[in-house]
Amino acid sequence: MKKSVYTKEQTMSELAWLCQAQTLLGENQFRADPININGSILTSLKNHHRLGVHFEDLFEFHLRLLPQISDLYSHIQIIEDKKTLGEADFLINHKGCWQHVEIAIKFYLRVGQSEQMSDYLGPSLTDSLDRKVKHIEAKQLKLFETEAAKKILQAKGVESPVSSFAQIFGWLFYHVSDDQLNIPKNIHPHHARGRWLAVNELHAFLSEYPDSVRFMLPARSEWLISPSQIKGISMSKRDLSLSASKLIDRPQQLFVVLGEGYSRQLVERLFVVPESWLSRAESMILQA
């Protein structure tokens, strides 16, 4: 049975990452020194089935810890004539300025080599980086331009202009043979990265690692947590090689680690995908 809540230590682990995390596009506008996190006021966050929902809770918790933010409203429904136009993630007063902030946590695998954001596909193949960015820019960031939103702002006493921007966090994964030279210019050069490969490539690829490394298969809800705070069992190279065909029935993110327990250190993130996934992904890239 899956645990229903995170521990405080896991929340601290996630906050420490978020304080310094690099956004996929642009800059993290809410960087902070993780040393200044007051552990005594932390509470464990809910372990939502959907990582995106949990990330919204985490981000709100992070914002509330920042002394530069004096007012914060979250999940603001914009309704006009009984029709919901959308939901704004956050409206904040940051350093005396009102800001509308949209957030997302995303994991994309680059399948094509066209130097376009459409090459970056989500594990479910229902999403891509370019589609996500276009949706945010065309719809989400324009919510406070509507008359319905202006009335909400007025009711909250917001009289000064509101600036709108997005903060998209996450990792981009590159095939193990990808030289990563032709990355789209609007992707931040220091974005967080991992690698990916198909399950039939795994056996030969594992020889790249020393025998001392171990592999963890974290639940999706654990993708933001340090491996040292995850109680899951790790596998050796041999264990992974023997069980990969059974374990990898869909795209799976692996943590490559050194050490055990609280001494675990993350070496890299690795996505392993079934051959059938790769075939569908390549077809999608050709049709784009």
matplotlib code that plots the C-alpha trace (Angstrom):
import matplotlib.pyplot as plt

x = [0.0, 1.3, 2.0, -0.5, 1.9, 5.5, 7.8, 9.1, 12.5, 11.3, 9.5, 12.8, 14.6, 12.2, 12.3, 16.1, 16.0, 13.3, 15.2, 18.0, 16.4, 17.0, 13.9, 13.8, 13.2, 14.2, 15.3, 14.0, 12.6, 12.3, 15.7, 16.5, 19.2, 18.1, 20.2, 17.6, 14.7, 13.2, 12.7, 10.7, 7.8, 7.7, 4.8, 4.8, 2.9, 0.3, 1.5, -0.8, -1.2, -0.5, 3.0, 1.8, -0.7, 1.9, 4.3, 1.7, 1.5, 5.3, 5.6, 3.0, 4.8, 8.1, 6.5, 5.0, 8.5, 10.0, 10.0, 9.9, 6.3, 3.7, 0.4, -0.4, -3.5, -3.5, -5.8, -7.9, -10.9, -11.6, -15.4, -17.3, -21.1, -21.0, -18.3, -14.8, -12.2, -9.4, -7.6, -4.6, -1.9, -0.7, -1.2, 1.5, 2.9, 6.6, 8.9, 6.0, 4.9, 1.9, 2.7, 0.7, 2.8, 2.0, 4.1, 4.7, 6.9, 7.7, 9.9, 10.5, 12.6, 14.2, 13.5, 14.1, 17.2, 15.5, 16.5, 12.8, 11.0, 8.6, 11.3, 10.8, 8.0, 6.4, 6.6, 2.9, 3.3, 0.3, 2.4, 5.4, 7.5, 6.4, 2.7, 3.1, 4.8, 2.2, -0.7, 0.8, 1.6, -1.7, -4.1, -2.8, -0.7, -3.6, -6.1, -5.7, -6.3, -10.0, -12.7, -13.7, -10.1, -9.9, -13.0, -11.3, -8.2, -10.3, -12.0, -8.6, -7.5, -4.9, -4.7, -1.3, -0.5, 0.1, 2.9, 2.4, 5.1, 5.7, 8.1, 8.5, 10.7, 11.8, 14.3, 15.0, 16.3, 18.7, 19.3, 22.6, 24.0, 22.8, 25.7, 23.3, 24.8, 21.7, 19.5, 16.8, 18.0, 15.1, 15.9, 18.1, 21.7, 22.0, 18.7, 18.6, 19.3, 19.2, 19.7, 17.3, 17.6, 15.4, 15.2, 16.9, 20.0, 20.2, 22.3, 25.2, 24.9, 25.3, 28.9, 29.5, 28.9, 31.3, 30.0, 29.5, 26.5, 23.0, 19.7, 16.4, 13.0, 11.2, 7.4, 6.4, 5.5, 9.2, 10.8, 11.6, 13.0, 16.7, 17.5, 18.8, 15.2, 13.6, 13.2, 13.0, 15.3, 18.1, 19.3, 22.7, 23.6, 23.0, 19.6, 18.5, 19.8, 17.9, 14.6, 14.5, 12.2, 9.6, 10.0, 10.0, 6.5, 6.2, 8.7, 10.4, 12.7, 15.6, 17.9, 21.5, 23.1, 26.1, 25.9, 22.9, 20.3, 21.0, 24.4, 22.9, 24.2, 22.5, 24.8, 22.3, 18.7, 18.0, 14.8, 14.3, 11.5, 10.0, 10.8, 7.1, 7.2, 10.1, 8.4, 5.3, 7.5, 9.5, 6.3, 5.0, 8.2, 8.0, 4.4, 5.0]
y = [0.0, 3.4, 5.8, 8.7, 11.4, 12.4, 12.6, 16.0, 14.9, 14.3, 17.7, 19.3, 17.4, 18.7, 22.2, 22.2, 21.2, 23.8, 26.6, 26.2, 24.4, 25.7, 26.3, 24.8, 28.2, 31.5, 31.8, 30.6, 33.9, 32.5, 31.1, 31.0, 29.6, 26.2, 26.7, 29.2, 26.8, 26.6, 22.9, 23.4, 24.9, 22.2, 19.9, 16.8, 17.4, 15.1, 12.4, 13.0, 10.4, 13.2, 14.6, 17.9, 18.5, 17.7, 20.1, 22.9, 22.3, 22.3, 25.5, 27.3, 26.1, 27.4, 30.8, 31.2, 30.8, 33.7, 36.9, 39.0, 37.8, 39.7, 38.5, 35.1, 33.8, 30.3, 28.4, 31.4, 30.5, 33.0, 32.7, 34.8, 34.3, 31.0, 29.7, 28.9, 30.6, 29.0, 28.8, 30.9, 29.1, 32.0, 35.7, 37.2, 40.5, 39.9, 42.8, 45.2, 44.1, 42.0, 39.0, 36.2, 33.0, 29.8, 26.7, 23.2, 20.3, 18.3, 15.4, 15.2, 12.9, 14.3, 11.9, 14.0, 16.0, 19.0, 21.7, 22.2, 22.0, 19.6, 16.9, 16.7, 14.3, 13.3, 9.7, 9.3, 10.7, 12.9, 16.0, 17.8, 20.8, 23.0, 22.2, 22.9, 26.3, 27.3, 26.4, 28.5, 31.5, 31.5, 30.8, 30.7, 33.8, 35.8, 35.0, 38.3, 40.3, 39.2, 41.5, 38.7, 38.6, 42.4, 42.3, 39.7, 41.9, 44.9, 42.9, 42.0, 45.6, 45.1, 48.4, 48.3, 46.3, 42.6, 40.9, 37.3, 34.7, 31.0, 28.8, 25.4, 23.1, 19.6, 17.5, 17.0, 13.6, 12.9, 9.5, 8.0, 8.6, 12.2, 14.7, 17.4, 20.1, 21.4, 22.3, 24.9, 28.4, 29.2, 26.3, 27.4, 26.2, 24.9, 23.1, 19.8, 16.8, 13.0, 10.3, 7.7, 4.5, 1.7, -1.5, -3.5, -1.2, -1.5, -4.7, -3.3, 0.2, -1.1, -1.9, 1.9, 1.9, 0.5, -2.5, -0.3, 1.6, 0.7, 1.4, 2.5, 2.5, 5.4, 5.9, 8.9, 10.7, 10.3, 11.9, 15.1, 13.5, 12.8, 9.1, 9.3, 9.9, 7.0, 3.7, 1.7, -1.3, -0.7, -3.2, -4.2, -4.0, -7.8, -7.6, -4.8, -6.5, -9.8, -8.1, -5.2, -6.8, -7.4, -4.1, -1.8, -2.3, 1.5, 4.4, 4.2, 6.7, 5.1, 6.7, 5.7, 5.9, 5.2, 4.0, 2.8, 4.3, 7.9, 7.8, 7.4, 9.9, 10.4, 9.8, 10.5, 10.1, 7.5, 6.8, 3.4, 2.9, -0.1, -0.6, -0.1, 3.3, 4.3, 3.3, 5.4, 8.4, 8.3, 8.2, 11.2, 13.1, 12.3, 13.5, 16.7]
z = [0.0, -0.9, 1.9, 2.2, 3.4, 3.1, 6.1, 7.2, 6.1, 2.6, 2.5, 3.6, 0.8, -1.8, -0.5, -0.6, -4.2, -5.1, -3.5, -6.0, -8.9, -12.4, -14.5, -18.0, -19.6, -18.1, -14.5, -11.1, -9.7, -6.2, -5.4, -1.7, 0.6, 1.8, 4.9, 6.0, 5.9, 9.4, 9.9, 13.1, 11.1, 8.4, 8.0, 5.8, 2.6, 1.2, -1.2, -4.1, -6.8, -9.3, -8.9, -10.4, -7.6, -5.0, -6.7, -6.4, -2.7, -2.4, -4.4, -2.3, 0.9, -0.6, -1.4, 2.1, 3.6, 1.6, 3.5, 0.3, -0.3, 1.7, 0.1, -1.6, -3.2, -4.9, -7.3, -8.3, -10.4, -13.2, -13.9, -16.4, -17.0, -15.0, -17.3, -15.9, -18.1, -16.2, -12.9, -12.1, -10.0, -7.8, -7.3, -5.1, -3.8, -4.3, -3.2, -3.4, -6.9, -7.8, -9.9, -11.5, -11.5, -13.4, -12.5, -13.8, -13.1, -16.3, -17.5, -21.2, -23.4, -26.5, -29.4, -32.5, -33.5, -35.2, -32.6, -31.9, -28.5, -30.2, -30.0, -26.3, -25.5, -22.2, -21.0, -21.7, -25.2, -24.6, -24.0, -25.4, -24.3, -27.1, -26.5, -22.8, -23.4, -26.1, -23.7, -20.9, -23.1, -25.1, -22.2, -18.7, -18.8, -20.3, -17.5, -15.7, -18.9, -18.8, -17.4, -14.9, -13.5, -13.3, -11.0, -8.8, -8.6, -7.7, -4.9, -3.5, -3.5, -6.3, -8.1, -9.6, -12.8, -12.5, -14.4, -15.5, -16.0, -15.9, -13.9, -15.5, -13.5, -14.3, -16.2, -19.9, -20.9, -23.8, -25.5, -24.4, -27.9, -28.1, -28.2, -26.8, -29.1, -30.9, -28.0, -28.7, -27.8, -25.5, -23.2, -20.4, -21.0, -17.4, -17.2, -15.3, -17.4, -17.5, -20.1, -21.6, -23.6, -24.8, -22.7, -25.4, -25.1, -21.4, -21.0, -23.1, -21.6, -18.0, -18.6, -18.6, -14.8, -12.1, -10.2, -7.1, -8.5, -7.6, -9.2, -7.7, -9.2, -7.4, -7.5, -9.5, -6.2, -5.2, -8.3, -6.4, -3.3, -2.6, -2.9, 0.7, 1.8, -0.1, 1.7, -1.5, -2.2, -4.7, -7.4, -8.6, -12.3, -12.6, -10.9, -13.2, -16.3, -15.4, -14.5, -16.9, -19.5, -16.7, -14.9, -17.9, -19.3, -19.6, -19.4, -16.0, -14.3, -12.5, -10.0, -10.4, -6.9, -4.9, -1.3, 0.7, 3.1, 4.2, 2.6, -0.9, -3.5, -6.8, -9.8, -12.5, -13.6, -16.3, -18.1, -19.6, -22.2, -23.9, -27.6, -28.4, -26.7, -28.9, -32.1, -31.2, -30.2, -33.4, -35.5, -33.6, -34.4, -38.1, -38.2, -36.4]

ax = plt.figure().add_subplot(projection="3d")
ax.plot(x, y, z, "-o")
ax.set_aspect("equal")
plt.show()
